[in-house]
C-alpha cells in the first residue's frame, strides 16, 4: 500500500477543480432530474403511468417523501405553499443524488491515486486496467451489457462491484440505501464525470489531502452565491436556505 500524499494543490489546479465541480454539479442535477422524471413518468398520474412493479414501488416511496415535505408547510394539499415544499423535496433529492455520485467517484479516484485500491477503475475510465481485466474475465457483462439494460459496456457493473467491496469498510459512502438509489444515473452522464476526473488540468489535485473539502465547497458554492444575490436584493433567508449559507470548507491553518 502506498504512503499517503500530502502535496498542496497549486492555485491553477484549484481553479480548474472549482470549474470542473461546478460544471459537473450542473450536469448531474440536470441529467439526474430528467432521468428521474422519465423513469417513473412523474409527469403522469400514477394510475396512468403504467409502471413495472418495482418502479411503481419506488414511485410510491418518492411521492410519499415529497408529499410529507409538502405537508410540513402546514398548507392545504395543492396550494402554492404545499407545492413549493413538495418541489423543494424533489429538487433536494436530485441534488443529494448528484453529490453522492460525485463524491463516490472522486473518492475512488483519490484512493487510486494514493495506491489504496487497485487496479484502477476511474483513472483511465474505459481504458483503465480494471476495465481491461473486466473485459477478459466477464465478457458477457461487457459485450452483452446493452441487452441487460447497461449502456456503459459493463463499466457500471464493474463500478457496482467495486463499490460493494468498498462498502464493507465505508458503508456510509458506498453502500446503497435511501431514496437516492431511486435516482438513475444516465450512462452518458457517468462517462462525462469519469472523463472530467481524468482531465490533465486536475492531475495535481489528487495529491492534496484537502481535496474532498474543496470538492464539498465547490459543489455548494452555486447555492450559496444564489442566496447571497437574494440577500443583496433585499430578500430574506428561509429556514431551508440556512445550510446553503453556512456550507464552507475551512482549511486546517484557519482552525
C-alpha positions in Angstrom: 0.0 0.0 0.0 1.4 3.4 -0.9 2.1 6.1 1.6 -0.5 9.0 1.7 0.5 12.0 -0.4 0.2 15.5 1.2 1.2 17.9 -1.5 -0.7 21.2 -1.6 -2.8 21.9 -4.6 -1.5 24.6 -6.9 -3.7 27.6 -7.4 -4.2 26.9 -11.1 -5.3 23.3 -10.2 -7.7 24.6 -7.6 -9.2 27.0 -10.1 -9.6 24.1 -12.6 -11.1 21.9 -9.9 -13.7 24.6 -9.0 -14.7 25.0 -12.6 -14.9 21.2 -13.1 -17.0 20.6 -10.0 -19.4 23.4 -10.7 -19.9 22.1 -14.3 -20.4 18.6 -13.1 -22.9 19.7 -10.5 -25.0 21.4 -13.1 -24.7 18.4 -15.5 -25.6 15.9 -12.8 -28.5 17.8 -11.4 -30.0 18.4 -14.9 -29.4 14.8 -16.1 -30.5 13.1 -12.9 -33.6 15.2 -12.6 -34.6 14.4 -16.2 -33.8 10.7 -15.7 -35.9 10.6 -12.5 -38.9 12.2 -14.3 -38.6 9.8 -17.2 -38.0 6.6 -15.3 -41.0 7.0 -13.0 -43.1 9.0 -15.5 -43.6 11.7 -12.9 -45.4 13.9 -15.4 -48.3 11.5 -15.4 -50.7 10.5 -12.7 -49.6 7.2 -11.0 -52.7 5.4 -12.3 -51.8 6.4 -15.9 -48.0 5.8 -15.7 -48.1 2.0 -16.5 -45.0 1.2 -14.5 -43.5 -2.1 -13.8 -44.0 -3.3 -10.2 -40.5 -2.4 -8.9 -40.7 1.1 -10.5 -44.2 1.6 -9.2 -43.0 0.8 -5.7 -40.2 3.3 -6.0 -42.6 5.9 -7.3 -44.9 5.4 -4.4 -42.0 5.9 -2.0 -40.9 9.0 -3.8 -44.4 10.5 -3.8 -44.8 9.8 -0.1 -41.5 11.6 0.6 -42.4 14.6 -1.5 -45.9 14.7 0.0 -44.5 14.6 3.5 -42.4 17.7 2.7 -45.4 19.5 1.3 -47.5 18.7 4.4 -44.7 20.0 6.6 -45.5 23.5 5.3 -48.9 23.2 7.1 -50.6 24.3 3.9 -53.5 22.6 2.1 -52.5 20.0 -0.4 -52.4 21.5 -3.9 -51.8 25.0 -2.6 -48.8 27.0 -3.8 -47.1 26.7 -0.4 -47.6 23.0 -0.3 -46.4 22.6 -3.9 -43.3 24.7 -3.1 -42.4 22.2 -0.2 -43.1 19.3 -2.5 -40.9 20.6 -5.2 -38.1 21.5 -2.8 -38.0 17.9 -1.6 -37.8 16.7 -5.1 -35.0 19.1 -6.0 -33.2 18.3 -2.8 -33.3 14.6 -3.5 -31.8 15.1 -7.0 -29.1 17.3 -5.6 -28.3 14.8 -2.9 -28.0 12.0 -5.5 -25.8 14.2 -7.7 -23.4 14.9 -4.8 -23.5 11.2 -3.7 -22.4 10.1 -7.1 -19.8 12.8 -7.5 -18.4 12.1 -4.0 -18.2 8.3 -4.7 -16.4 8.8 -7.9 -14.0 11.4 -6.6 -13.2 9.3 -3.5 -12.5 6.3 -5.7 -10.2 8.3 -8.0 -8.5 9.7 -4.9 -8.0 6.2 -3.4 -6.5 5.1 -6.7 -4.0 8.0 -6.8 -2.9 7.1 -3.3 -2.5 3.4 -4.0 -5.2 2.4 -1.5 -7.1 0.4 -4.0 -6.3 -1.3 -7.3 -6.3 -2.0 -10.1 -7.6 1.5 -11.1 -11.1 1.9 -12.4 -11.8 5.7 -12.5 -8.2 6.5 -13.5 -8.3 5.8 -17.2 -12.0 5.1 -17.3 -12.9 2.7 -20.1 -9.1 2.4 -20.8 -8.4 1.6 -17.1 -6.5 -1.6 -16.0 -9.6 -2.8 -14.1 -11.9 -2.4 -17.0 -9.5 -4.2 -19.4 -9.4 -7.1 -16.9 -13.1 -7.0 -16.6 -13.5 -7.4 -20.4 -11.3 -10.5 -20.2 -12.9 -12.2 -17.2 -16.5 -11.2 -17.7 -17.0 -10.7 -21.4 -20.8 -11.4 -21.1 -21.1 -8.4 -18.8 -19.3 -6.2 -21.3 -20.5 -7.4 -24.7 -23.9 -8.3 -23.6 -24.3 -5.3 -21.4 -26.8 -3.4 -23.5 -29.2 -6.4 -23.6 -29.1 -6.4 -19.8 -30.0 -2.7 -19.6 -26.4 -1.5 -19.1 -25.5 1.1 -21.8 -22.0 1.6 -20.3 -20.5 -1.6 -21.9 -20.2 -3.2 -18.5 -18.4 -0.3 -16.8 -21.3 0.4 -14.5 -21.5 -3.3 -13.5 -17.8 -3.2 -12.7 -18.2 0.0 -10.7 -21.0 -1.5 -8.7 -18.8 -4.4 -7.7 -16.0 -2.1 -6.6 -18.5 0.0 -4.6 -19.8 -3.2 -2.9 -16.3 -4.1 -1.8 -15.6 -0.5 -0.5 -18.9 -0.5 1.3 -17.6 -3.2 3.7 -15.3 -0.5 5.2 -17.1 2.7 4.2 -20.9 1.9 4.2 -21.9 5.5 4.7 -20.5 6.4 1.3 -20.5 3.4 -0.9 -23.4 1.2 0.4 -26.7 1.6 -1.3 -29.5 3.0 0.8 -32.3 5.5 0.9 -34.2 7.2 -1.8 -31.1 8.4 -3.6 -30.8 4.9 -5.0 -34.1 5.5 -6.9 -32.5 8.3 -8.9 -31.0 6.8 -12.1 -27.6 7.9 -13.4 -27.7 8.0 -17.2 -24.7 6.2 -18.9 -23.6 9.3 -20.8 -23.5 11.3 -17.5 -21.4 8.7 -15.9 -19.0 8.8 -18.8 -18.8 12.6 -18.6 -18.0 12.6 -14.9 -15.3 9.9 -15.3 -13.7 11.8 -18.2 -13.8 15.1 -16.3 -12.0 13.5 -13.4 -9.2 12.3 -15.7 -8.6 15.8 -17.2 -4.9 16.7 -17.2 -5.7 20.0 -15.5 -6.7 18.1 -12.4 -3.5 15.9 -12.3 -2.1 17.7 -9.3 -5.4 17.7 -7.3 -5.2 14.1 -6.3 -2.1 14.5 -4.0 -3.8 17.1 -1.9 -5.2 15.7 1.4 -7.8 18.6 1.5 -9.3 17.6 -1.9 -12.6 16.3 -0.6 -13.1 19.5 1.4 -12.6 21.6 -1.7 -15.0 19.4 -3.7 -17.6 19.9 -1.0 -17.3 23.7 -1.1 -17.2 24.0 -4.8 -20.3 21.8 -5.2 -22.2 24.0 -2.7 -20.9 27.4 -4.0 -23.6 28.0 -6.6 -26.4 27.6 -4.0 -24.6 29.9 -1.6 -23.9 32.5 -4.3 -27.6 32.4 -5.3 -28.5 33.1 -1.7 -26.0 36.0 -1.4 -27.6 37.5 -4.5 -31.1 37.2 -3.0 -29.9 38.9 0.2 -28.2 41.7 -1.8 -31.6 42.3 -3.4 -33.3 42.6 0.0 -34.6 39.1 0.3 -34.7 37.1 3.5 -33.2 33.7 4.3 -35.8 31.0 4.6 -35.2 28.1 7.1 -34.4 25.7 4.3 -31.8 28.0 2.9 -29.6 28.3 6.1 -27.4 25.3 5.3 -26.5 26.8 1.9 -25.2 29.9 3.5 -23.0 28.1 6.0 -21.6 25.2 3.9 -18.0 26.4 3.7 -14.8 24.4 3.8 -12.2 25.6 6.4 -8.6 24.9 5.7 -6.5 23.5 8.5 -4.4 26.6 9.1 -7.6 28.6 9.8 -8.8 26.3 12.6 
